[in-house]
Amino acid sequence: MEEVRLVILAGDIGGTNTRLAFFDDEGERPKPVVVDVFPSGAHKGLTEIVSRFVTTHRLPVEGACFGVAGPVIHGRSETSNLAWIVDARELADELGLETVHLINDLEANAYGIAALGPDDFAILNKGTPNAGGNAALISAGTGLGEAGLHWEGDRHQPFPSEGGHVDFAPRNEIEVELFLYLQTRFEHVSYERVVSGPGLYNVYQFLRDTGRGDEPAWLADRIRQEDPPSVISSGAIEGDCKLCVQALDLFVSVYGAEAGNLALKVMATGGLFVGGGIAPKILPKLKDSIFMKAFTAKGRMKALLEAIPVHVILSDETALVGAARLAAHGH
């Protein structure tokens, strides 16, 4: 009799895309059997997408874990950048499982870090490695996610955070003006309003609208027709537009500052990881001095931050791998 193949279902649910994958439960870094990407906004909810995915591939599910972009309270999440309510009990019923894991997406990323290899990282700061210390993760994408990794003596235990929604703290005159500009548009000006894909567009609009640079006609056309943050970041990296360069420089500086804030709050002597979809695309900019200068500019704490290793996560499978590891092994 042929042995039935059991698989782990893992999901990475973001404001833009939902990625689902089946994994074989083998080894410390499970390998995906199949991965599908769904535009989140085109669906009514996660259960609809999960049903479609499972029906299409018809593999018997042994366990499941979903990382969702939003706070998870008692197995339920109202997603931050989607009009969804995600419920672990509803997903379990859909899959015919007793339970499923529902965790914050940055927590899923944090679980995946331990499975990554040297080639999955780019180094921004070598620092002084200290495997016995806490670590932290910050990820700009559709929103700004943050998580901590508490050192428990033999391994890191991830824990979630909604730190991306804390008050944006301007550090200089231009950032004060940026704050006041955003305050006219949003009830609450958080770091996510600056450090995210939409945040980069906010920064660009601020610089344009306050006369700090001219918007070329060709760029205005591209912004109307394409994804504005992608157009702005590519214009900056390629040096095609001075206004784009200014916007990305300010974005990266605030990104570095908030990364340093997070590192201090969790005493991340074990490392600070930069994840999310934006970082690999702007890696040349992250590797220049702007990010690390802002990261370490904490007065009397500068030496502490200079000793923290800082790495950019290059793998786009980290959250899926982390979710699969938690579903399979509980850690």
DOLUM-273395 format. One line per 2 residues: for each residue x negated, y negated, z negated of N, C-alpha, C. Coordinates in steps of 0.001 Angstrom, whole numbers, plus 500000, padded with zeros to 6 digits. Each point is the difference from the previous one (the first is absolute). Last residue first. Layout:
N
X:Y:Z:X:Y:Z:X:Y:Z | ...;
! end
This chain:
331
491364:474810:482635:498951:498983:499781:499230:499775:501279 | 503555:503246:499596:500356:499160:498846:498948:498964:499676;
500348:503411:503726:499187:500299:498817:500348:499191:498766 | 502330:499760:504421:499452:501352:499946:499385:500349:498650;
501838:495638:500981:501070:500994:500162:499480:501420:499805 | 496889:496452:499975:500841:499944:498810:501114:501049:500070;
497173:499514:503749:499256:500538:498853:500859:500017:498732 | 501765:497946:503884:499944:501458:500153:499271:500650:498828;
500138:495306:500223:501331:500527:499706:500011:501523:500091 | 496038:497831:501256:500242:499859:498571:501350:500556:499586;
498920:499832:504585:499191:501014:499321:500234:499946:498497 | 502046:496661:502538:500610:501296:500287:499247:501122:499297;
498230:495651:499730:501245:500104:499227:500672:501349:500221 | 496036:499063:502523:499740:500076:498559:501270:500183:499182;
498910:499572:504958:500737:501133:499449:499964:500041:498480 | 497663:496960:503111:501415:499635:499941:500864:501138:499459;
494549:498427:499285:500936:501054:500399:501444:499518:499872 | 496162:497362:498602:500179:500010:501449:501039:501013:500466;
498647:496855:495386:500456:501327:500430:500319:499939:501489 | 496438:496948:497001:501200:499966:500836:500330:501422:500425;
497140:498131:495463:500057:500774:501232:501321:499762:500728 | 496418:498359:495645:501202:499625:500749:499955:500703:501355;
497596:500120:494608:499991:500430:501404:501329:499638:500671 | 497789:497319:495771:501090:500904:500390:499859:500405:501463;
497228:496762:497540:499588:501391:499772:501058:501005:500443 | 500653:495217:500115:498929:500323:500949:499560:501452:499877;
503119:498223:496898:500608:500275:501303:498954:500333:501060 | 498538:498759:495651:500797:501227:499900:500566:500377:501357;
497773:495889:499605:499057:501131:499996:500738:501332:499914 | 502567:495943:499718:499412:500225:501327:499088:501221:500033;
502737:497761:496367:500160:501409:500359:499344:500342:501341 | 500265:495524:498060:499155:500831:499128:500097:501483:500314;
502085:497259:503727:499295:499355:498893:499112:500958:499229 | 502359:501210:504057:500812:500037:498781:499219:499464:498798;
499442:501323:505271:500026:498633:499462:500925:499901:498784 | 499138:503914:502998:499089:499861:498850:500079:498637:499316;
502697:501133:503895:500149:501117:499060:499192:499768:498722 | 499612:497053:503744:501221:499758:499231:500198:501074:498930;
496387:500573:502873:499781:498752:499268:501218:499674:499135 | 500227:503671:502941:499237:500288:498790:499695:498739:499199;
502350:499533:504164:500736:500870:499079:499248:500185:498685 | 497865:497482:503525:501194:499341:499460:500698:500845:498950;
495887:500956:502851:499890:499631:498590:501304:499529:499356 | 499901:503661:504041:499197:498794:499803:500182:499547:498554;
502337:503796:501588:498584:500272:499741:499155:498739:499907 | 504687:500005:501116:499844:500423:498610:498536:500202:499631;
501096:499010:504493:500217:498827:499144:499836:500362:498525 | 499724:503485:503210:498875:499063:500164:500132:498764:499106;
503636:503172:500011:498795:500411:499283:498815:499063:500212 | 504977:500283:501275:499241:498750:499805:498680:500284:499283;
503041:503526:501055:500089:499178:501199:499199:498705:499892 | 500492:503175:496340:499125:500521:501062:499986:499131:501254;
502914:498581:496328:498560:499965:499720:499125:500588:501113 | 505003:500017:499891:499323:498796:500500:498486:500103:499899;
503269:503362:498403:499778:499992:501442:499211:498830:500524 | 499449:502283:494912:500990:499335:500831:499610:499936:501462;
496753:499975:495342:500718:500870:500926:500922:499201:500897 | 495528:499680:496429:500867:499167:500823:500652:500897:501037;
497558:500693:494827:500256:500491:501349:500987:499078:500707 | 496276:500100:495616:501184:499342:500534:500128:500448:501452;
497288:502137:495292:500142:499617:501400:501302:499303:500310 | 498054:501424:495640:499849:501163:500864:500217:499697:501464;
500656:496834:496447:498564:500218:500173:499713:501213:500882 | 504218:497022:498668:499743:500995:501040:498510:500182:500267;
503579:497761:496681:498575:500295:499753:499507:501096:500948 | 504356:497720:500052:499910:501425:499661:498566:500427:499683;
501008:495411:500992:501129:500421:499176:499944:501473:499613 | 496768:497975:503001:499842:499569:498617:501103:500563:499108;
500262:500783:504621:498855:500720:499453:499764:499634:498537 | 503317:497641:502431:500418:501373:499696:498864:500781:499352;
499023:495668:501528:500942:499940:498882:500404:501406:499559 | 497419:499618:503893:499206:499775:498794:500864:499904:498755;
502152:500282:504118:499318:501271:499746:499134:499893:498747 | 502014:496095:501565:500963:500861:499306:499429:501394:499741;
497298:496959:502399:500267:499463:498673:500960:500885:499217 | 499064:500997:504558:498872:500299:499128:500235:499534:498574;
503231:498850:503210:499975:501466:499843:498874:500391:499029 | 500208:495563:501410:501020:500265:498984:500085:501503:499711;
497085:498753:503421:499527:499421:498743:501002:500262:498875 | 501132:501219:504412:498992:500908:499442:499480:499483:498663;
503062:497243:502384:500633:501262:499618:499009:500928:499297 | 498353:496098:501981:500735:499686:498773:500681:501249:499450;
497786:500436:504121:499024:499688:498949:500710:499727:498671 | 502624:500588:503862:499474:501268:499508:498973:499772:498899;
501825:496182:502089:501055:500746:499303:499454:501293:499413 | 497154:497343:502723:500278:499343:498716:501011:500803:499177;
499177:501452:504370:498823:500235:499156:500217:499387:498626 | 503241:499145:503250:500077:501389:499537:498831:500331:499080;
499965:495846:502104:501073:500018:499008:500177:501405:499426 | 496957:499326:503566:499479:499481:498739:501052:500021:498903;
499563:503331:504320:500805:498880:499521:499503:499548:498639 | 498085:503686:502536:500711:499321:501075:500701:498718:499548;
497122:503757:497841:499546:498620:500093:500694:499180:501059 | 500553:504730:498251:499400:499805:501322:499506:498561:500206;
502188:501177:495966:498868:500933:500130:499275:499786:501324 | 503971:497489:499207:498916:499610:499099:498770:500873:500193;
503946:500951:502396:499475:498714:500457:498845:499516:499151 | 502351:503854:498675:499160:500290:501166:499403:498713:500568;
503000:499586:496395:498764:500679:499567:499095:500310:501185 | 504240:498052:500897:499142:499073:499258:498685:500665:499608;
503337:502618:502101:499485:499003:500948:499004:499076:499300 | 502301:503108:497368:499027:500685:500862:499368:499028:500979;
503502:498430:497152:498753:500267:499262:498931:500678:500853 | 504373:499119:502092:499165:498824:499683:498728:500321:499209;
502569:503051:503665:499955:499977:498541:499066:498878:499553 | 502229:499217:504749:499348:501144:499371:500083:499891:498478;
501804:496646:503045:500288:501249:500695:499468:501243:499284 | 499383:495368:498487:501441:500176:500222:500326:501394:500526;
495481:498749:499446:500627:500140:498686:501508:500212:500137 | 497479:499077:503881:499734:501350:499500:500670:500231:498645;
500271:495670:501890:500746:500968:500815:499814:501423:499470 | 497470:496575:498040:501407:499858:499622:500862:500998:500766;
495495:499695:501211:500154:500677:498717:501452:499934:499521 | 498750:497717:503946:499945:501441:500236:500203:500786:498713;
499733:495257:499815:501268:500457:500588:499995:501516:500201 | 497034:497828:496036:499991:500053:501463:501319:500574:500528;
499116:497315:495361:500453:501312:500477:500016:499991:501527 | 496988:497072:496167:500954:499979:501107:500326:501424:500428;
498510:497944:494916:499527:500609:501236:501091:499968:501049 | 500571:498220:495624:498608:500427:499821:499422:500699:501229;
504612:497964:498655:499085:499305:500889:498545:500392:499867 | 504184:501780:497911:499377:498895:499247:498867:499347:500785;
502456:503782:501703:501011:498985:499685:499429:498807:499223 | 497210:503808:501145:500524:499336:501215:500907:498819:499647;
498392:502706:496507:498891:499257:500595:500452:499234:501233 | 503190:502825:497934:499612:498901:499109:498901:499150:500624;
501259:503947:502186:501007:498960:500174:499696:498783:499124 | 497223:503811:499515:499828:499387:501322:500973:498841:500196;
500498:502637:496161:498784:499182:499903:499761:499249:501314 | 503515:503124:499906:500312:498841:499153:498819:499042:499915;
499346:504089:502156:500780:499089:500848:500420:498754:499216 | 497841:503372:497643:499045:499403:500935:500722:499023:500928;
502680:502525:497094:499242:498967:499289:498985:499319:500892 | 502522:503776:501516:500779:498758:500018:499271:498849:499301;
497725:504064:499720:500173:499622:501394:500835:498728:500134 | 497528:500133:495516:500797:501044:500658:500072:499616:501467;
498730:497071:495810:499156:501144:500340:500879:501171:500457 | 502132:495895:498852:498763:499553:500644:499206:501193:500529;
504070:500497:497580:500374:498984:500980:498793:499458:500757 | 499537:503093:496362:500465:500665:501216:500403:499005:501078;
498786:498592:495604:498839:500288:500844:500431:500676:501300 | 503763:496998:497952:499150:501064:499471:498760:500142:500873;
504256:496476:498979:498800:500128:500827:499054:500987:499327 | 505593:499021:499963:498826:500358:499205:498816:500199:500926;
503986:498383:501853:500359:499775:498595:498813:500258:499091 | 499305:498386:505124:500281:501202:499206:500329:499627:498558;
498983:496698:503391:500599:501072:500811:500447:501202:499172 | 497670:496022:498366:501186:499461:500675:500749:501090:500767;
495876:500933:497851:501051:499805:498992:501269:499415:500613 | 495940:500549:502492:500764:501245:499874:501155:499854:499013;
497089:496321:500520:500636:500275:501289:500892:501234:499903 | 497266:498949:496343:501119:499059:500083:500782:500187:501298;
496067:502587:499416:501015:500378:499022:501229:499100:500115 | 496253:498863:502564:500644:501203:500523:501130:500458:499072;
497293:496490:498546:500886:499545:501069:500750:501173:500632 | 496770:501028:496831:501101:499296:499326:501001:499519:501046;
496070:501850:501588:500913:501045:499528:501158:499406:499191 | 496581:497145:501546:500750:500509:501155:500977:501094:499574;
497131:498094:496650:500972:499046:500525:500817:500569:501149 | 498118:503605:496630:499397:498764:500505:501083:499160:500677;
500902:504290:498010:498682:499768:499394:499374:498677:500407 | 505276:502606:499340:499082:499236:500856:498700:499678:499263;
503617:504032:499318:499273:498997:499220:499008:499264:500904 | 504862:503189:500164:498815:499567:500738:499343:498856:499240;
503145:503783:497613:499904:498629:500491:498688:499756:500750 | 501842:505035:499986:499717:499003:498964:499828:498621:500640;
500808:504352:502260:501089:499039:499851:499761:498994:498871 | 497098:503730:501157:500061:499138:501175:501057:498923:499903;
499327:503556:496690:499174:498809:499859:500016:499074:501196 | 502235:504292:498209:500637:499072:500933:499268:498659:499955;
498632:505515:498911:500036:498597:499600:500831:499237:501021 | 498470:505552:498198:500518:498981:500910:499949:498606:499407;
496537:504323:499252:501237:499456:499439:500446:498821:500861 | 496292:504706:499946:500603:498789:500564:501221:499533:499201;
495510:502756:498474:501454:500151:500021:500624:498719:500531 | 494838:502636:500283:500806:498784:499948:501485:500346:500064;
496014:503235:497822:500592:499572:501270:500756:498695:499783 | 497567:502059:496499:499559:500918:501054:500567:499638:501372;
500604:497146:496123:498907:500842:499533:499474:500962:501033 | 503507:496646:500655:500429:500853:498899:498932:500990:499545;
501014:494952:502770:499038:501080:499843:500332:500809:498756 | 503335:497052:503380:499447:500092:498648:499073:501203:499897;
501939:496654:503971:499590:501395:499804:499281:500079:498665 | 503832:496446:502749:498822:500257:499187:499705:501484:499938;
502593:496315:503683:500094:501145:499097:498709:500114:499211 | 503135:496723:503924:498892:500155:499063:500250:501227:499128;
501795:497172:504961:500102:501033:498974:498760:500040:499128 | 502877:496662:503647:498731:500132:499282:500193:500991:498864;
502576:499781:505040:499995:499323:498707:498612:500088:499400 | 500371:501538:504236:501259:499273:500065:500224:499217:498714;
495496:501173:499656:500627:500493:501218:501251:499182:500221 | 495455:500659:496353:500872:499072:500721:500483:500647:501285;
497869:501760:495038:500276:500286:501410:500968:498997:500584 | 496549:501826:495518:500822:498896:500489:500159:500164:501504;
498167:502804:495178:500303:500038:501432:500903:498821:500349 | 496262:502003:495818:501204:499294:500419:500113:500020:501512;
497445:502591:495222:499898:499478:501369:501319:499318:500345 | 496848:501746:495266:501247:499817:500735:499707:499493:501409;
496015:502727:497785:500818:498816:499737:501309:500000:500760 | 496035:503140:500088:500756:500119:498767:500900:498829:499695;
496873:500436:503730:501097:500951:500177:500865:500129:498755 | 496807:496227:502110:500252:500500:498650:501221:500907:500061;
496188:496866:503334:501018:501043:499850:500088:500510:498569 | 498587:495251:501916:499348:501007:499165:501007:501100:499735;
499874:496671:504500:500192:499916:498562:499146:500999:499247 | 501189:498942:504926:499506:501255:499415:500201:500022:498493;
502968:497432:503796:499063:499702:498913:499568:501317:499366 | 502558:500045:503939:499902:498536:499914:499021:499577:498919;
500927:504712:503185:499526:499373:498764:499967:498488:500142 | 503156:504127:502179:499003:499001:500385:499629:499244:498731;
502277:505250:500931:499853:498706:499322:499005:499106:500739 | 501095:504662:500992:501319:499380:499890:499939:498617:499358;
496293:503121:500543:500333:499386:501284:501352:499301:499987 | 498357:502512:496154:499237:498768:500242:500377:499283:501292;
503858:503098:498060:498551:500172:500072:499312:498693:500311 | 504997:501569:497405:499286:499382:501115:498501:500253:499928;
503533:501218:496757:499827:500969:501081:499180:499455:501161 | 501293:497423:496090:499095:501069:499567:499724:501025:501102;
503204:496404:500605:498606:499548:500037:499027:501124:499666 | 504975:500213:499892:499277:500468:501175:498529:499657:500011;
503116:498556:496588:499824:501453:499911:499173:500535:501170 | 501205:495480:500092:499012:500231:498952:499742:501497:499805;
503408:498608:502981:498665:499701:500539:498915:500318:498981 | 504402:500320:498513:499698:501093:500933:498627:499796:500629;
501593:496560:497346:499670:501135:499144:499657:501209:500867 | 501623:496261:502141:498604:499795:499609:499529:501081:499045;
504535:500018:501400:499102:500338:501109:498533:499780:499669 | 503711:501419:496270:499621:498797:500735:498982:500349:501081;
503205:503976:498577:499037:499123:499345:499775:498757:500852 | 502912:504959:499271:500159:498694:500621:499129:499022:499229;
500756:505716:500653:499272:498891:499383:500301:498738:500801 | 503388:504341:499418:498953:499434:500855:499328:498897:499202;
503187:504781:498819:499567:498620:499796:499086:499572:501141 | 502474:504020:500349:500432:499645:498651:499651:498550:499687;
500978:501448:505090:498976:500183:498981:500560:499610:498636 | 501848:499650:504719:500263:501263:499315:498948:500333:498960;
500580:495973:502908:498953:500981:500311:500247:501360:499357 | 502984:496273:499304:499856:500105:501457:499028:501115:500381;
500513:498873:495441:501190:500693:500510:499894:500214:501508 | 496652:497454:497958:499894:501396:499579:501185:500806:500521;
500046:495356:500655:499016:500647:500872:499847:501475:499662 | 502742:497396:497237:500619:500120:501321:499058:500699:500981;
498367:498940:495746:501001:501060:499898:500668:500256:501344 | 496897:496398:499539:499333:501304:499994:501005:501147:499961;
500703:495036:502179:500340:500738:498793:499419:501415:500072 | 499994:494601:502249:499445:501345:500143:500179:500726:498678;
502066:495550:502876:499895:500590:498669:499551:501432:500207 | 499536:495310:503298:500206:501412:499703:500053:500236:498491;
498965:496123:503436:501293:500048:499303:500375:501457:499736 | 494881:497794:500312:501029:500695:500761:501290:499982:499196;
495737:498444:498342:500086:499367:501314:500937:500725:500957 | 499349:501366:495322:499737:498558:499967:500236:499323:501335;
502633:504497:497978:498764:499624:500672:499882:498487:500156 | 502249:503137:496308:500546:499038:500945:498806:499350:500679;
500409:504954:497313:499297:498788:500407:500859:499169:500940 | 499691:504563:496155:500813:499187:500914:499256:498709:500328;
498831:503450:496598:500240:500718:501247:500813:499242:501027 | 498726:498021:495743:500819:501201:499785:500389:500669:501323;
497759:495865:501194:500492:500089:498632:500924:501203:499901 | 496159:497357:503423:500779:501229:499816:500352:500119:498520;
498465:495793:503753:499971:500601:498668:500906:501229:499927 | 497787:498799:504732:500893:499342:499059:499903:500661:498643;
498764:501939:504711:499542:498634:499740:501017:499259:499141 | 498927:505479:500088:500890:498970:500526:499527:498613:499579;
498657:505631:500560:499506:498731:499480:500774:498878:500654 | 501039:505508:499088:500124:498822:500849:499446:498784:499267;
500089:505888:500037:499686:498766:499286:500055:498853:500990 | 501227:505806:499327:500021:498739:500726:499657:498833:499086;
500069:505965:500948:499984:498869:499084:499923:498719:500796 | 500748:504185:502129:499694:500528:498671:500042:498899:498939;
502356:500882:505160:499289:499086:499123:499860:500590:498600 | 500561:501927:505367:500524:500099:498634:499139:499208:499011;
500814:498813:505313:499050:500723:499156:500542:500016:498571 | 501644:497763:504491:500489:501276:499479:498915:500830:499294;
500389:495562:502733:498826:500885:499900:500295:501344:499334 | 503435:496520:500794:499184:500084:501213:498937:501083:499901;
502719:498930:496247:500786:500689:501029:499183:500196:501267 | 498130:497457:496503:500077:501415:499617:500755:500804:501051;
499771:495297:500586:498656:500594:500068:500051:501505:499727 | 503977:497433:499502:499609:500103:501413:498658:500707:500145;
501506:499047:495659:500873:500994:500627:499611:500230:501458 | 497829:496546:497647:499550:501312:499533:500830:501106:500657;
501325:495551:500782:498750:500313:500705:499499:501391:499617 | 503826:498354:497765:500302:500181:501423:498750:500418:500776;
499518:498774:495490:500639:501317:500123:500337:500311:501453 | 498257:495680:498774:499003:501064:500100:500641:501366:500195;
502698:495694:501803:499340:500380:498758:499055:501159:500200 | 502354:497559:503512:500789:499568:498849:499326:500316:498670;
497380:498899:504789:500740:501068:499323:500688:499469:498748 | 496924:497581:502909:500961:500570:500952:500878:501074:499367;
496279:497654:497794:501167:499141:500155:501059:500535:500941 | 495723:502263:499281:500866:500014:498817:501295:499225:500218;
497077:502754:503612:500168:498583:499630:501036:499894:498881 | 496878:504400:500705:501317:499456:500291:500026:498505:499648;
496420:504539:500993:500140:498620:499542:501349:499466:500457 | 497403:505147:498959:500884:499171:500828:500110:498612:499372;
496764:504882:499881:500274:498660:499466:500905:499260:500975 | 498032:505386:498591:500662:499111:500945:500276:498683:499291;
497172:503080:497973:500416:500900:501077:500660:499190:501108 | 496181:498376:496176:501364:499897:500535:500231:500984:501143;
496598:500732:495733:500017:499538:501379:501441:499930:500514 | 497410:499581:494826:500901:500741:500882:500049:499375:501382;
496355:499972:496089:500521:499052:500979:500887:500759:500979 | 498252:502398:496450:500121:498715:499333:500504:498911:500945;
501325:505242:500973:498825:499183:499718:500316:498678:499346 | 504078:502248:502297:498688:500642:499954:498922:498970:499703;
505253:500399:501346:499512:499857:498626:498683:500740:499841 | 502275:497584:504477:499687:501300:499412:499411:499762:498627;
503383:496409:502293:498633:500390:499676:499953:501467:499591 | 503283:495985:502750:499936:501310:499369:498522:500346:499806;
502387:494895:500433:499078:501049:500449:500262:501289:499250 | 501747:494403:501217:500266:501277:499347:499060:501052:500578;
500759:494261:499692:499209:501114:500531:500296:501248:499176 | 502152:494807:501217:500074:501154:499097:499267:501151:500668;
499757:494229:500604:500085:501379:500473:500145:500995:498858 | 500344:495222:499161:499995:500045:501459:500226:501409:500521;
499769:499097:495314:501003:499087:500508:500100:500014:501513 | 498298:504470:497548:499652:498590:499974:501109:499136:500571;
498642:505246:498090:501132:499181:500419:499656:498536:499837 | 497982:505233:500371:499455:498671:499699:500994:499002:500563;
500020:505689:498604:500460:498816:500702:499323:498738:499511 | 499986:505986:500245:499505:498763:499408:500475:498819:500825;
500712:505713:499075:500465:498822:500723:499538:498754:499258 | 498212:505420:500377:500263:498836:499154:500458:498850:500898;
500493:505567:500941:499229:498774:500187:500424:498955:498957 | 500096:505746:501543:500535:498933:499175:499119:498770:500116;
501092:504782:502909:499056:498901:499778:500689:498891:499216 | 500795:505558:500254:500615:498700:500231:499002:498900:499640;
498772:505072:501794:500092:499161:498814:500577:498633:500355 | 501003:504801:502544:499200:498789:500092:500231:499114:498774;
500294:505485:500256:500846:498800:500000:499121:498753:500000;
! end
